[in-house]
Amino acid sequence: MVDLYPLARPFLMAMDAEQAHNLTIAALKTGLVPGGSRRDPDVLAARVFGLDFSNPIGLAAGFDKNAEVPDAMLKLGFGFVECGTVTPRPQDGNPKPRLFRVPTAQAVINRFGFNNQGLDAYAARLSARAGRPGIVGANVGKNKDTVDAASDYTACIRRVAHLAKYLVVNVSSPNTPGLRTLQSRDALADLLGQCLAARTETGATPPLLLKVAPDLTDEDKADIAAVVLDSGIDGLIVSNTTLARPAAIPPALAAEAGGLSGRPLLEPSTKVLGEFYQLLGGKLPLVGVGGVSSGADAYAKIRSGASLVQLYSAMAYQGPALVGRIKAELAQRLTDDGYAHVADAVGAAHRKG
Ligand SMILES: Cc1cc2nc3c(=O)[nH]c(=O)nc-3n(C[C@H](O)[C@H](O)[C@H](O)COP(=O)(O)O)c2cc1C
């Protein structure tokens, strides 16, 4: 199918960012998606937390909050798609405008605040596609006004454990007040224990991952690593958006509240990823996300310790053909460096020689 994105891009870029996103989802729902139907090269195949990925490049959470277009995104060539963040009850999120492009920095600032249609709509859509091929993960969170956070996470897990290939406990959005405090040692140990128990109750065993923020002190990181290893969860996603405002962000936009993603997040999030790889001693698979817009960026994440990579913001600037470009470039780099499989390059930056 012809890629219409180059034609649509100027119109999308001229629109309000959230409207452009909604239009993109609507277009994807028509099913008229350019197919990246070519088979992925063997060098990109990866087996991670018991799942077989045809390539390690995934769509990060937040693009498809309501699980409306996972199959369209798989068809574009992503090796996996993470839907959500979903909360038990529908919620509107923060007042608009709440999504801002920063084109000069290839960055995005958002303060959506978990706007989503709620668990019923989300689970119904996942249920309707049950049995279809492709790795679709479910990213879960809490409603803004819920006091007992764990009850929201466990409600989501109970509902989607049979419908998703993996689960993500998202405690790292900067846009839900208090959410990030769930990353502190005791709160996290308690939350992960309850989430794992909820998964066990369902009888399903999808891998359970934790998604963390990039803005963590050394003590936070050491605590999280200890809790994660102790808890028995299956992996870590590093990272969500940052509250930092690097110099590349023009002052007027830097003043907007919310999480920053895209190119300026590449270096800090990859650094935190590498730190977690070392803290965890390579014992747990990591998913590297933040600022990936090329095969070289994806390769840097893998060499720093990521078994899988995700992206979101770069697609807003480069369109869906980006996925194919990243895969081709990554395959070339792996082959040039003599790696037969992605797994062989994971953490290479930390090894001598
Ligand atoms: C508009 C927008 C909405 C997002 N919503 C979510 C979300 O609901 N849940 C979540 O875990 N991450 C969310 N994220 C964070 C992304 O999944 C990702 O961690 C972050 O954007 C860094 O990757 P990137 O630089 O490739 O965009 C969102 C990001 C953006 C830009």
PDBQT file of the ligand as one rigid body, heavy atoms in Angstrom, charges set to zero:
ROOT
HETATM    1  C1  LIG A 401       1.901  12.144  24.341  1.00  0.00    +0.000 C 
HETATM    2  C2  LIG A 401       2.508  11.104  25.199  1.00  0.00    +0.000 A 
HETATM    3  C3  LIG A 401       1.702  10.322  26.027  1.00  0.00    +0.000 A 
HETATM    4  C4  LIG A 401       2.271   9.335  26.833  1.00  0.00    +0.000 A 
HETATM    5  N1  LIG A 401       1.459   8.567  27.611  1.00  0.00    +0.000 NA
HETATM    6  C5  LIG A 401       2.002   7.545  28.333  1.00  0.00    +0.000 A 
HETATM    7  C6  LIG A 401       1.173   6.681  29.088  1.00  0.00    +0.000 A 
HETATM    8  O1  LIG A 401      -0.062   6.787  29.103  1.00  0.00    +0.000 OA
HETATM    9  N2  LIG A 401       1.778   5.697  29.813  1.00  0.00    +0.000 N 
HETATM   10  C7  LIG A 401       3.142   5.517  29.824  1.00  0.00    +0.000 A 
HETATM   11  O2  LIG A 401       3.630   4.584  30.477  1.00  0.00    +0.000 OA
HETATM   12  N3  LIG A 401       3.945   6.316  29.083  1.00  0.00    +0.000 NA
HETATM   13  C8  LIG A 401       3.411   7.312  28.353  1.00  0.00    +0.000 A 
HETATM   14  N4  LIG A 401       4.222   8.118  27.603  1.00  0.00    +0.000 N 
HETATM   15  C9  LIG A 401       5.692   7.926  27.675  1.00  0.00    +0.000 C 
HETATM   16  C10 LIG A 401       6.220   7.065  26.539  1.00  0.00    +0.000 C 
HETATM   17  O3  LIG A 401       5.707   5.760  26.608  1.00  0.00    +0.000 OA
HETATM   18  C11 LIG A 401       7.761   7.014  26.578  1.00  0.00    +0.000 C 
HETATM   19  O4  LIG A 401       8.167   6.392  27.784  1.00  0.00    +0.000 OA
HETATM   20  C12 LIG A 401       8.399   8.387  26.490  1.00  0.00    +0.000 C 
HETATM   21  O5  LIG A 401       7.669   9.236  25.624  1.00  0.00    +0.000 OA
HETATM   22  C13 LIG A 401       9.844   8.326  25.991  1.00  0.00    +0.000 C 
HETATM   23  O6  LIG A 401       9.919   7.793  24.687  1.00  0.00    +0.000 OA
HETATM   24  P1  LIG A 401      10.035   8.711  23.362  1.00  0.00    +0.000 P 
HETATM   25  O7  LIG A 401      11.120   9.717  23.626  1.00  0.00    +0.000 OA
HETATM   26  O8  LIG A 401      10.379   7.751  22.266  1.00  0.00    +0.000 OA
HETATM   27  O9  LIG A 401       8.716   9.335  23.182  1.00  0.00    +0.000 OA
HETATM   28  C14 LIG A 401       3.678   9.125  26.797  1.00  0.00    +0.000 A 
HETATM   29  C15 LIG A 401       4.479   9.897  25.964  1.00  0.00    +0.000 A 
HETATM   30  C16 LIG A 401       3.927  10.867  25.163  1.00  0.00    +0.000 A 
HETATM   31  C17 LIG A 401       4.813  11.684  24.270  1.00  0.00    +0.000 C 
ENDROOT
TORSDOF 0
